[in-house]
Amino acid sequence: MPDIVRQCGDAGILGIVILSAGFRETGGEGMQLERAVQQEAGKFSGMRIVGPNCLGVMAPHVGLNASFATDMPPKGNLAFISQSGALCTSVLDWSLQEHLGFSHFVSIGNMLDVGVADLIDYFALDEWTESIILYVESITDARQFMSAARAFTRNKPIIAYKAGRFAESAKAAASHTGAMAGVDAVYEAAFARAGIVRVFEVDDLFDCAELLARQKTPKGARLAIVTNAGGPGVMATDALLERHGVLASLSEETVRKLDQELPAAWSHGNPVDVLGDAPPKRIGKAVELVLADEDVDGVLAILSPQAMTDPTGAASAVIKAIGRSQKPVLTAWMGGGKVREGIELLNVAGIPTYSSPEKAVRAFMYLVSYAQNRQLLYETPRELPVEFPLDRGKLRAVFDTIISEGNDVLTESTSKALLEAYEIPVVKTYVARTASDAVELSHRTGFPVALKVFSHQITHKTDVGGVELNLANKEEVCAAYERIISRAKQQRPDANVEGVTVQRMVSAPNGRELIVGAKRDPVFGAVLLVGAGGVTAELYRDRALELPPLNERLARRALESLRSWPLLSGYRGRAGVNVDRLIEVLIRLSYLVADYPEIVELDVNPLLVTPDDVIALDARIILDHNAVLRPERPYSHLAIRPYPAEFTKRAKLKDGTPVLLRPIKPEDEPMWHNLLGSCSPETIHFRFRYTFKATTHEMAARFCFIDYDRELAIVAETEEDDRRTLIGVGRLVADADHSNAEYAVLVGDPWHGLGLGSMLTDYCLEICHRWGVRRVIAETAPDNRRMLDIFRHRDFKIDASSCADSVFVAKELK
């Protein structure tokens, strides 16, 4: 195989599919063979390899079958990517039977070169692909995968089935966080963050893919059910509520109109039971009326064939009733031969139909999940004043000193010191090595106090009887000290028990105990956790996972997903906790984890949250002294690139106005709208090549919510009387490997002529050099003289011959 790869390269063949097995899946000799193939491929620039050990590649639209499958699937708009060749053959056989079409059908095997992320990027530009189906067993480059998936799901859906849901981590967790953040839960969090819809049944993969590609996404989870039989309506309701959907409440106006159209015995609510004798017209009218209700996000029409039922006519009536509605409509035509013709009519009309109400509801909730994931990606967060007065560079030096001590587990006091440096409030902890020390420290902190066993080897102190609370005087402290030391030595004779820690008791009758923490996942890197805390944290497992970095909306959504959220927000007259302060603490924790890749696990349990404040009562940090730091790829331990603060600098315009140049962030959306509002129609046309009357959130999402691994927008910000204003923005959009970048710039009309366009262009070119970009391209209007002068003075090659109304420019970077 290495020799064949070399021959292909010599012949100018740069695309190779290796079907053969016998590589790293077989062990040491196979791994050597794989490395030999890689070495040969590396000699030829641009060579890409799919496989080895795979079924191959099929592209129905161009008639390509580069696989050992005998049959070509029909043409369609689904791209199928699978890590299992055996599954591919089964799916292929099934698709031929069901006439399900594909744009591409790819088995990726060992992923020696081309991986899942490469294919997602490729299919994002493919004219035939409307959605992607993934069958994955593992992800390799998490950063590349998340970046590609988030870019694709901006416009089109990805549906994933993850095999191996219950695989356990090979290394036992040393903290509550580690025990609660299982492998599958991390994949779940990553998929949600990337906008991917996850299904748990292989049968759902293709139903869901077709549904998401052909149906409008709902605004919410409120479903209206129209049925000609009471039982199936109840079945659908049960399935909906079980999956946390919402049974829509019909408006008074809708009920009034239904009263006029339906028999007196109709159900007078949702589900809308139109009765067993319903003719097609009655069914269609009911669907039309509930679909028009503003409190309804989607409609499920259920038909059970009864003596007077016309399944085909009812299907036609439903198709007509839907018209041009922008809401999703699903159907469940139950039965066999009697309903077959109606089902075919619905399929031809692009209306999904299912054999049971439960399957239809499950499909609707996948739609809801996709809509919610996309909404989360582009919800504008509130800007919280999360600032660090400390020099984080100096703090890094202090942390390096801590690491040099060689302990894998930081003490509670050291862990809390690091939290405190990031302005996360903590209860001060002091170490007492004798009973008399414990008494002295208790007097210093003030009674009542808590004592906890102090040992580097004991993580879960309660498990060894190592915690005593509410100690009110000297005698109680002395007795508690002796009990703790005795129990700890008895329970853990292997541990070096050095004494106890002493801290002030914090009492908060209206407070709640949470656990917050972080774990380094072997695939997705650092993962954050928040959940119900205390000693029962692992028992109840009420937790939410998120990938850092966090912003206000992501942190809030994580909290809202907890079963205990009602207790945090206020329940039955009891005051809620300070949610904004809690969100700020979560954001600060995400910064801490981002700054220190050496952190393997971090546990703050309990984190006491009250109506007024948040305070860490206990903390434990576990380190990996062998963590590999990669200066050439900052934050390589994170699956998502954090805000690139290193591209922030100060400058001055020609008139002396100070400006801050920095990367854009989602919180800038209000100022971005104001910037475009300050631009004339001519300026807007020069920048966007078309004009518009007003900006929308959808537009802002495209320009303010960006993937910092692939895109960077440098804004120019001024501040006057504590009022911050964006006055210009330069934008770089790079391809996946940063070889080329497209550049564009916009300056608000009041700031023309002050050199801001040149300043932004020069800074963006500087960033291109730092990124390793080899070529910068741009497009502008022939009469945009300012920009053409800027490009000429920077040695861009200008091409005005390709298009009458556009000028294309390019600059090769060294």
C-alpha positions in Angstrom: 0.0 0.0 0.0 2.8 2.6 0.7 4.2 1.8 -2.7 0.8 2.3 -4.4 0.3 5.6 -2.6 3.8 6.7 -3.9 2.8 5.7 -7.4 -0.4 7.6 -7.2 1.4 10.7 -6.1 3.9 10.4 -8.9 1.0 10.2 -11.4 -0.6 13.3 -10.0 -3.4 11.4 -8.3 -4.1 13.3 -5.0 -7.4 11.7 -3.9 -7.2 8.1 -2.6 -9.7 5.8 -1.0 -8.1 2.8 0.8 -10.5 0.0 1.4 -8.0 -2.6 2.6 -8.0 -3.7 6.2 -4.9 -4.8 8.1 -3.8 -1.4 9.5 -3.8 -0.1 13.1 -6.9 -2.1 14.0 -4.7 -5.2 13.9 -2.1 -3.9 16.3 1.6 -3.0 16.2 2.5 -4.2 12.6 -0.6 -2.5 11.2 0.2 0.7 13.0 3.7 0.7 11.4 2.1 0.1 8.0 -0.3 3.1 8.6 2.7 5.3 9.5 4.4 4.3 6.3 1.4 5.3 4.2 1.3 8.6 6.0 5.0 9.2 5.3 4.5 8.5 1.6 1.4 10.7 1.4 3.3 13.6 3.1 5.6 13.8 0.2 2.8 15.1 -2.1 1.2 18.4 -1.3 -2.6 18.3 -1.2 -2.9 14.5 -1.1 -6.0 13.3 0.9 -6.8 9.8 1.9 -10.1 8.3 3.0 -9.7 5.1 5.1 -8.1 2.6 5.4 -10.3 -0.2 6.5 -13.5 1.3 5.1 -16.4 0.5 2.8 -15.5 3.4 0.5 -17.2 6.4 -1.0 -20.3 6.8 -3.2 -21.6 10.0 -4.8 -24.9 9.2 -6.6 -25.3 12.6 -8.3 -22.1 12.0 -10.3 -22.5 8.3 -10.6 -19.3 7.5 -8.5 -19.1 4.2 -6.6 -15.6 4.0 -5.1 -16.5 1.3 -2.7 -17.0 -2.5 -2.6 -20.7 -2.1 -2.3 -22.5 -3.5 -5.3 -25.5 -1.2 -5.4 -25.6 2.6 -5.7 -28.1 4.4 -3.5 -30.7 6.7 -5.1 -29.9 10.4 -5.6 -31.0 12.6 -2.6 -30.0 15.4 -0.3 -28.6 13.4 2.7 -24.9 13.0 3.3 -24.2 9.8 5.3 -20.9 9.6 7.3 -20.2 6.4 9.2 -17.4 5.0 11.2 -18.9 1.5 10.8 -18.6 -0.2 7.4 -21.0 -3.0 8.5 -23.6 -0.4 9.3 -23.1 1.1 5.9 -24.0 -2.0 4.1 -27.2 -2.4 6.2 -28.2 1.2 5.7 -27.5 0.9 1.9 -29.8 -2.1 1.6 -32.5 -0.4 3.6 -32.3 2.8 1.6 -32.7 0.9 -1.7 -35.9 -0.7 -0.3 -37.3 2.6 1.1 -36.1 4.7 -1.9 -34.2 7.0 0.4 -31.7 9.1 -1.5 -28.2 10.4 -0.7 -25.9 13.1 -1.9 -22.9 11.2 -0.6 -22.3 7.9 1.2 -19.0 7.8 3.0 -17.4 5.1 5.2 -14.4 6.7 6.9 -12.7 3.7 8.6 -9.5 4.4 10.5 -9.4 8.1 9.5 -5.7 8.0 8.8 -6.2 11.4 7.1 -9.7 12.5 6.2 -11.9 12.7 9.3 -15.5 13.6 10.3 -14.7 17.3 10.5 -13.1 17.4 7.0 -16.2 15.8 5.5 -18.6 18.2 7.3 -16.6 21.1 5.9 -16.8 19.6 2.4 -20.5 18.9 2.6 -21.2 22.4 3.8 -20.1 23.6 0.3 -21.8 20.8 -1.6 -24.8 21.9 -3.7 -26.7 18.6 -3.2 -26.3 18.2 0.6 -29.2 19.5 2.8 -28.4 17.6 5.9 -25.8 15.2 7.4 -26.3 11.9 9.2 -23.4 10.9 11.5 -22.8 7.4 12.9 -19.8 8.0 15.3 -18.1 5.7 17.7 -15.4 8.3 18.7 -14.2 11.8 17.8 -10.5 12.5 17.3 -9.8 16.2 16.9 -12.6 17.7 19.0 -11.7 21.4 18.3 -11.8 20.7 14.5 -15.0 18.7 14.9 -16.8 21.4 16.9 -15.7 24.1 14.6 -16.9 22.3 11.5 -20.2 21.2 13.0 -21.0 24.7 14.4 -20.4 26.2 10.9 -22.6 23.6 9.2 -25.5 23.8 11.7 -25.8 27.6 11.1 -27.9 26.7 8.1 -28.4 22.9 7.8 -29.0 20.1 10.3 -26.7 17.4 11.5 -28.2 14.3 13.1 -25.9 12.0 15.0 -26.0 8.5 16.5 -23.3 7.9 19.1 -22.4 4.3 19.7 -21.0 3.1 23.0 -23.2 5.2 25.3 -22.3 3.4 28.5 -18.5 3.1 28.1 -16.9 3.9 31.4 -13.8 6.1 31.8 -10.6 4.0 32.1 -9.4 6.1 35.0 -11.4 6.2 38.3 -12.6 9.7 39.1 -11.0 11.3 42.1 -13.8 13.9 42.7 -17.6 14.2 42.7 -17.3 16.1 39.4 -15.3 13.4 37.8 -17.7 10.7 38.9 -20.8 12.7 37.6 -19.3 13.8 34.2 -19.5 10.5 32.4 -18.2 10.0 28.8 -21.6 9.9 27.2 -22.8 12.9 29.1 -19.8 14.9 27.6 -20.8 13.9 24.1 -24.3 14.9 24.8 -23.1 18.4 25.9 -20.8 18.7 23.0 -23.4 17.8 20.4 -25.9 20.3 21.9 -23.2 23.1 21.9 -22.5 22.3 18.2 -26.2 22.4 17.3 -26.3 18.7 16.5 -29.5 16.7 17.1 -28.7 13.4 18.8 -30.9 10.4 18.3 -30.8 7.2 20.4 -32.3 4.7 17.9 -30.7 3.9 14.6 -34.2 3.8 13.1 -34.7 7.5 14.0 -31.6 8.6 12.1 -33.1 8.8 8.6 -36.6 9.8 9.7 -35.1 12.7 11.7 -32.7 13.7 8.9 -35.5 13.9 6.3 -37.7 15.7 8.7 -35.2 18.4 9.6 -34.2 18.9 6.0 -37.8 19.3 4.8 -39.7 20.9 7.7 -39.6 24.4 9.2 -38.2 24.4 12.7 -40.8 25.2 15.4 -40.5 28.3 17.6 -41.3 26.2 20.7 -42.4 22.8 22.0 -46.2 23.5 21.9 -47.9 20.8 19.9 -51.5 20.6 18.9 -53.0 17.2 18.2 -55.9 16.6 15.8 -57.3 13.0 15.8 -60.3 11.1 14.7 -59.9 8.7 17.7 -59.6 9.4 21.4 -57.1 6.6 22.3 -54.3 7.6 19.8 -54.7 11.2 21.0 -54.1 10.2 24.6 -51.1 8.1 23.4 -49.6 11.1 21.6 -50.2 13.3 24.7 -48.4 10.8 27.0 -45.5 10.6 24.6 -45.3 14.4 24.3 -45.3 15.0 28.1 -42.8 12.2 28.7 -40.3 13.9 26.4 -40.9 17.3 28.0 -42.9 18.7 25.2 -45.9 21.0 25.8 -49.5 20.3 25.0 -50.6 23.6 23.4 -53.4 25.5 25.0 -55.8 26.6 22.3 -56.9 30.2 22.3 -60.5 31.1 23.0 -60.8 32.3 19.4 -59.6 29.0 18.0 -62.0 27.0 20.3 -64.8 29.3 19.1 -64.0 28.6 15.5 -63.7 24.9 16.1 -67.1 24.9 17.8 -68.6 26.3 14.5 -67.0 23.6 12.4 -67.1 20.5 14.5 -69.9 18.4 16.0 -71.1 19.3 19.5 -69.4 16.2 20.9 -65.9 17.2 19.9 -63.3 17.2 22.7 -63.4 21.1 23.2 -59.7 21.1 23.8 -56.3 19.8 22.8 -56.1 17.0 21.6 -58.8 18.0 19.1 -60.9 14.9 18.7 -63.0 15.4 15.5 -64.8 12.0 16.2 -64.7 8.7 14.4 -67.2 9.7 11.6 -65.2 12.7 10.5 -65.1 13.2 6.7 -61.9 14.6 5.1 -63.2 18.2 5.1 -63.7 18.2 8.9 -60.2 16.8 9.5 -58.7 19.4 7.1 -60.6 22.3 8.7 -59.5 21.3 12.2 -55.9 21.2 11.1 -56.2 24.6 9.4 -57.7 26.3 12.5 -55.2 24.9 15.1 -52.3 25.6 12.7 -53.3 29.3 12.6 -53.4 29.6 16.4 -50.4 31.8 17.7 -50.1 29.6 20.7 -49.4 26.5 18.6 -45.8 25.7 17.4 -46.6 22.5 15.4 -49.5 20.2 14.6 -49.8 16.4 14.6 -52.7 14.9 12.6 -53.6 11.4 13.6 -55.9 9.1 11.6 -57.2 5.7 12.7 -59.1 3.9 9.9 -62.7 3.4 11.1 -65.9 2.3 9.2 -66.6 5.8 7.8 -63.0 7.0 7.4 -61.5 8.0 4.0 -57.7 7.9 4.6 -56.8 9.1 1.1 -59.3 11.9 1.1 -58.2 12.9 4.6 -54.6 13.1 3.4 -55.6 15.4 0.6 -57.5 17.6 3.0 -54.5 17.9 5.3 -52.2 18.8 2.4 -54.6 21.5 1.4 -55.1 22.8 4.9 -51.4 23.3 5.4 -51.0 25.6 2.5 -48.0 27.9 3.0 -47.9 27.6 6.8 -44.4 28.1 8.2 -45.1 25.7 11.1 -44.2 22.0 11.0 -47.1 19.5 10.5 -46.6 15.8 11.1 -49.0 12.9 10.5 -49.6 9.5 11.9 -51.8 7.4 9.5 -52.3 4.2 11.5 -53.0 0.9 9.9 -52.0 -1.2 6.9 -53.3 -1.4 3.3 -56.3 1.0 3.9 -54.0 3.9 4.6 -51.2 3.2 2.2 -52.5 5.4 -0.6 -53.0 8.3 1.8 -49.4 7.9 3.2 -48.0 8.0 -0.3 -49.9 11.3 -1.0 -48.5 12.8 2.2 -44.9 11.6 1.3 -45.1 13.1 -2.1 -46.3 16.4 -0.6 -43.3 16.4 1.7 -45.3 15.9 4.9 -43.7 13.4 7.2 -46.0 10.5 8.2 -45.4 7.8 10.9 -47.0 4.5 11.8 -47.8 5.5 15.4 -48.4 8.7 17.4 -45.4 8.0 19.6 -43.0 7.9 16.6 -44.5 11.2 15.3 -44.2 12.9 18.7 -40.6 11.7 19.0 -39.8 13.2 15.6 -41.5 16.5 16.6 -39.3 16.7 19.7 -36.2 16.2 17.6 -37.3 19.2 15.6 -37.7 21.1 18.9 -34.3 20.0 20.0 -32.7 21.3 16.8 -34.5 24.6 17.1 -33.5 25.0 20.7 -29.8 24.1 20.0 -29.7 26.7 17.1 -31.4 29.3 19.2 -28.8 28.7 22.0 -26.0 29.2 19.5 -27.2 32.7 18.6 -29.0 34.1 21.7 -27.4 37.4 22.6 -26.0 37.2 26.1 -26.1 40.1 28.6 -22.8 41.6 29.2 -21.7 40.9 32.8 -18.9 42.9 34.4 -16.5 40.0 34.7 -13.1 41.6 34.9 -9.8 40.6 36.5 -7.9 43.3 38.4 -5.0 40.8 38.8 -2.4 40.3 36.1 -3.3 36.8 34.8 0.3 36.5 33.5 1.7 37.0 37.0 -0.9 34.6 38.4 0.4 32.0 35.9 3.8 32.3 37.5 2.4 31.8 41.0 0.6 28.7 39.7 3.8 27.4 38.2 5.3 27.6 41.6 2.4 25.6 43.0 2.9 22.9 40.3 6.6 22.7 41.1 5.7 21.4 44.6 4.8 18.1 42.8 1.5 17.3 44.5 -1.2 15.9 42.3 -3.9 17.0 44.6 -3.9 20.6 45.9 -4.9 21.2 49.5 -8.2 22.8 50.2 -6.5 26.1 51.2 -4.4 26.2 48.0 -7.4 25.3 45.9 -9.4 28.1 47.5 -6.6 30.6 47.0 -6.7 29.9 43.3 -10.5 30.4 43.3 -10.1 33.6 45.2 -7.6 34.9 42.7 -10.4 34.7 40.1 -12.7 36.5 42.5 -14.8 33.5 43.4 -15.8 34.0 47.1 -14.5 31.4 49.5 -14.6 30.6 53.2 -11.1 30.9 54.5 -9.5 27.6 55.5 -6.7 27.1 58.0 -4.7 24.0 58.8 -4.4 22.8 62.4 -2.0 20.0 63.1 -2.9 19.7 66.8 -6.0 20.0 68.8 -4.7 23.2 70.5 -4.0 24.7 67.0 -7.6 23.9 66.1 -8.9 25.7 69.2 -6.7 28.8 68.6 -7.8 29.0 64.9 -11.4 28.6 65.9 -11.2 31.6 68.3 -9.5 33.5 65.4 -12.2 32.7 62.8 -15.1 32.9 65.3 -17.5 30.2 66.5 -19.3 28.1 65.3 -16.7 26.4 63.1 -16.3 23.3 60.9 -13.4 20.8 61.1 -12.4 18.6 58.2 -9.7 16.0 57.9 -6.5 17.2 56.3 -4.9 14.6 54.1 -3.6 14.7 50.5 -4.8 11.1 50.1 -8.4 11.6 51.2 -10.7 13.3 48.7 -14.1 12.4 50.0 -13.9 13.5 53.6 -17.4 12.5 54.6 -16.8 8.9 53.6 -14.2 8.5 56.4 -16.1 10.4 59.0 -13.8 13.3 58.5 -16.2 16.2 58.9 -17.6 17.8 62.0 -20.0 20.8 61.8 -21.4 23.6 64.1 -18.7 23.3 66.8 -19.6 26.0 69.3 -16.8 26.1 71.8 -13.3 25.0 72.8 -14.4 21.6 74.3 -16.4 20.6 71.2 -13.5 21.5 68.9 -11.0 19.4 71.0 -13.4 16.4 71.0 -14.2 16.7 67.3 -10.4 16.9 66.4 -9.8 13.6 68.2 -12.8 11.9 66.6 -11.8 13.0 63.1 -8.2 11.9 63.4 -9.2 8.5 65.0 -11.8 7.7 62.3 -9.7 8.8 59.4 -6.7 6.6 60.5 -9.1 3.7 61.1 -10.9 4.0 57.7 -7.8 4.9 55.7 -4.7 3.5 57.3 -2.8 4.0 54.1 -3.4 7.8 54.2 -1.1 10.4 55.8 -3.4 12.2 58.1 -1.7 15.6 58.9 -4.4 17.2 61.0 -7.6 19.1 60.3 -8.8 22.2 58.5 -10.7 24.9 60.4 -13.2 27.2 58.8 -16.1 29.4 59.9 -19.5 27.9 59.7 -21.7 29.7 57.2 -25.4 29.5 57.9 -28.0 30.4 55.3 -31.5 29.2 55.9 -32.6 30.3 52.4 -29.4 29.1 50.7 -29.0 26.1 48.4 -26.0 23.8 48.1 -24.7 23.3 44.6 -21.7 21.5 43.1 -19.7 23.2 40.4 -16.6 21.8 38.9 -14.6 20.8 35.9 -13.1 17.7 34.4 -10.7 17.1 31.5 -12.3 14.7 29.1 -9.9 12.7 26.9 -11.8 13.8 23.8 -13.4 17.2 24.4 -10.9 18.5 26.9 -12.1 20.7 29.8 -15.8 20.2 30.6 -17.7 22.2 33.2 -20.4 20.8 35.6 -23.1 22.4 37.7 -25.7 20.6 39.7 -27.3 19.9 43.0 -24.5 19.6 45.6 -23.7 18.3 49.0 -23.0 14.8 50.1 -25.9 13.5 47.9 -24.5 15.0 44.7 -23.7 11.7 43.1 -26.8 10.0 44.4 -29.3 12.4 42.7 -27.1 13.2 39.7 -29.0 16.4 39.0 -26.4 18.0 36.8 -25.7 19.9 33.6 -22.5 19.9 31.6 -21.1 22.6 29.3 -18.0 23.1 27.3 -16.0 26.3 28.2 -15.9 29.1 27.5 -19.2 30.2 29.0 -21.2 33.4 28.5 -24.3 34.6 30.3 -26.8 32.7 28.2 -24.9 29.4 28.2 -24.5 29.5 32.0 -28.2 30.4 32.5 -29.3 27.6 30.2 -27.2 25.1 32.1 -28.9 26.2 35.4 -32.4 26.2 33.8 -31.9 22.6 32.6 -31.5 21.3 36.2 -34.4 19.6 37.9 -33.7 21.7 40.9 -34.0 25.0 38.9 -37.4 25.8 40.5 -35.7 25.8 43.9 -33.0 28.2 42.7 -35.4 30.6 41.0 -37.8 30.7 43.9 -40.5 28.1 44.9 -43.7 28.5 46.9 -42.9 31.8 48.4 -39.3 31.0 49.2 -36.8 33.5 47.9 -34.8 32.6 44.9 -31.0 32.7 45.0 -28.8 35.4 43.4 -28.8 33.8 39.9 -26.8 36.6 38.3 -24.0 36.2 40.9 -24.1 32.5 40.4 -23.8 32.9 36.6 -20.8 35.2 37.1 -19.1 32.6 39.3 -19.7 30.0 36.6 -18.1 32.3 34.0 -15.1 33.0 36.2 -14.7 29.2 36.7 -14.6 28.7 33.0 -11.8 31.3 32.7 -9.9 29.5 35.4 -10.2 26.2 33.6 -9.3 27.8 30.3 -6.1 29.4 31.8 -4.8 26.2 33.4 -4.7 23.1 31.1 -3.0 21.3 34.0 -6.3 21.0 35.9 -7.6 17.5 35.5 -10.5 17.8 37.9 -11.8 20.7 40.0 -14.5 20.3 42.6 -16.3 23.1 44.5 -18.7 21.2 46.7 -20.7 22.6 48.3 -21.0 26.0 46.6 -23.5 27.8 48.9 -25.9 30.0 46.9 -28.0 32.5 48.8 -30.4 35.3 47.9 -27.5 37.7 48.4 -24.3 36.0 47.4 -22.3 32.8 46.4 -19.6 31.3 48.5 -17.4 28.2 48.1 -17.4 26.1 51.3 -15.0 23.4 50.1 -12.8 23.0 47.0 -10.4 20.5 45.6 -8.2 20.7 42.5 -6.4 17.8 40.9 -3.5 18.4 38.6 -1.7 16.6 35.7 1.9 17.7 35.9 2.6 16.1 32.5 0.0 18.2 30.6 1.4 19.2 27.3 1.3 23.0 26.7 1.2 24.0 23.0 2.1 27.6 22.5 1.5 27.3 18.7 -2.1 26.3 19.5 -3.5 28.3 22.4 -6.1 26.6 24.5 -5.6 23.3 22.9 -7.2 21.7 25.9 -10.5 23.2 25.0 -12.9 22.0 22.3 -14.0 25.6 21.5 -11.6 28.5 21.1 -12.2 31.1 23.8 -12.3 34.9 23.2 -8.9 35.8 21.7 -8.1 38.7 24.1 -4.5 38.6 22.8 -5.7 40.5 19.7 -6.7 43.6 21.8 -4.7 46.8 21.5 -5.1 50.6 21.8 -4.5 53.1 19.0 -5.4 56.7 18.0 -7.1 58.1 15.0 -5.7 61.0 12.9 -7.6 63.5 15.1 -6.2 62.0 18.3 -9.4 60.1 19.3 -8.3 57.0 21.3 -9.8 53.7 20.1 -9.7 50.2 21.4 -9.2 47.5 18.7 -10.4 44.1 19.9 -12.2 41.0 18.6 -16.0 41.2 18.4 -18.1 39.2 20.9 -21.8 38.2 21.0 -22.5 40.8 23.7 -21.7 43.5 21.1 -24.9 43.0 19.2 -26.6 46.2 20.4 -23.6 48.3 19.5 -23.3 46.5 16.1 -26.9 47.5 15.2 -26.0 51.1 16.2 -22.9 51.0 14.0 -24.8 50.0 10.9 -27.5 52.5 11.8 -24.8 55.2 11.5 -24.0 54.2 7.9 -25.5 55.7 4.8 -27.1 53.4 2.1 -23.9 54.0 0.0 -21.6 52.7 2.8 -23.9 49.7 3.4 -23.9 48.9 -0.3 -20.1 49.2 -0.5 -19.7 46.8 2.4 -22.4 44.2 1.8 -22.9 44.6 -2.0 -26.7 45.1 -1.4 -28.8 47.5 0.6 -31.3 46.9 3.4 -33.5 49.2 5.5 -32.9 47.7 8.9 -30.7 45.1 10.7 -32.2 42.0 12.4 -31.0 39.7 15.1 -30.5 37.0 12.4 -28.1 39.3 10.6 -26.3 40.2 13.9 -25.9 36.5 14.7 -24.0 36.0 11.5 -21.6 38.8 12.3 -21.3 38.9 16.1 -21.5 35.2 17.0 -18.4 33.8 15.4 -16.0 30.8 15.7 -12.7 32.3 16.7 -10.8 29.4 15.2 -12.0 30.3 11.7 -13.2 33.9 11.8 -12.2 37.1 13.4 -13.8 40.5 13.4 -11.8 43.4 14.9 -14.0 46.2 16.1 -12.9 49.8 16.8 -14.5 51.0 20.0 -14.5 54.5 21.5 -15.7 55.5 24.9 -17.1 58.9 26.0 -18.9 59.6 29.3 -19.0 55.9 30.1 -20.8 55.3 26.8 -19.1 52.7 24.5 -19.6 52.9 20.8 -18.4 50.8 17.9 -17.2 53.0 15.0 -15.8 50.4 12.6 -15.1 46.7 12.0 -12.6 44.7 9.9 -13.5 41.1 9.3 -11.4 38.0 8.4 -13.0 34.8 7.3 -10.5 32.0 6.9 -10.9 28.5 5.4 -10.6 25.5 7.6 -6.8 25.2 7.3 -6.1 29.0 7.4 -4.5 29.0 4.0 -6.8 31.7 2.6 -8.7 34.5 4.3 -11.4 36.8 2.9 -11.3 40.4 4.2 -14.0 43.1 4.5 -14.1 46.4 6.4 -16.9 48.8 7.5 -16.4 52.3 9.0 -19.4 54.3 10.3 -20.0 57.5 8.3 -19.2 59.9 11.1 -15.7 58.5 11.3 -14.8 58.6 7.6 -11.5 60.3 6.7 -9.7 59.7 10.0 -7.6 56.7 8.9 -9.7 54.0 10.6 -10.1 51.9 7.4 -6.4 51.8 7.0 -5.8 51.1 10.7 -8.2 48.1 10.6 -6.8 46.8 7.4 -3.2 46.9 8.7 -4.1 45.2 11.9 -6.1 42.5 10.2 -3.1 41.9 7.9 -0.9 41.6 11.0 -3.3 39.0 12.4 -3.1 37.1 9.1 0.6 36.8 9.5 0.2 35.6 13.1 -2.4 33.1 11.9 -0.2 31.8 9.1 -2.6 32.8 6.4 -0.9 32.7 3.0 -3.3 34.7 0.8 -5.8 37.5 1.6 -8.7 38.2 -0.9 -11.4 40.9 -0.9 -14.2 42.3 -3.1 -15.3 45.8 -3.4 -17.3 48.1 -5.8 -15.5 49.9 -8.7 -16.5 53.3 -7.3 -15.3 52.6 -3.7 -12.2 54.7 -4.1 -11.3 54.8 -0.5 -11.0 51.0 -0.3 -9.3 50.7 -3.6 -6.6 53.2 -2.5 -6.1 51.3 0.7 -5.6 48.1 -1.2 -3.2 49.7 -3.8 -1.0 51.2 -1.0 -0.7 47.7 0.5 0.3 46.0 -2.8 -2.9 44.1 -3.4 -3.3 42.8 -7.0 -6.5 44.4 -8.4 -8.7 42.7 -11.0 -11.5 44.8 -12.4 -12.0 42.7 -15.5 -13.9 39.7 -14.1 -17.2 41.4 -13.3 -18.7 44.8 -14.3 -19.9 45.7 -10.8 -17.2 44.2 -8.6 -13.4 44.5 -8.2 -11.5 41.6 -6.8 -8.2 42.1 -5.0 -5.7 39.6 -3.6 -2.4 39.8 -1.7 0.1 36.9 -1.2 1.6 36.9 2.3 5.1 35.7 3.0 
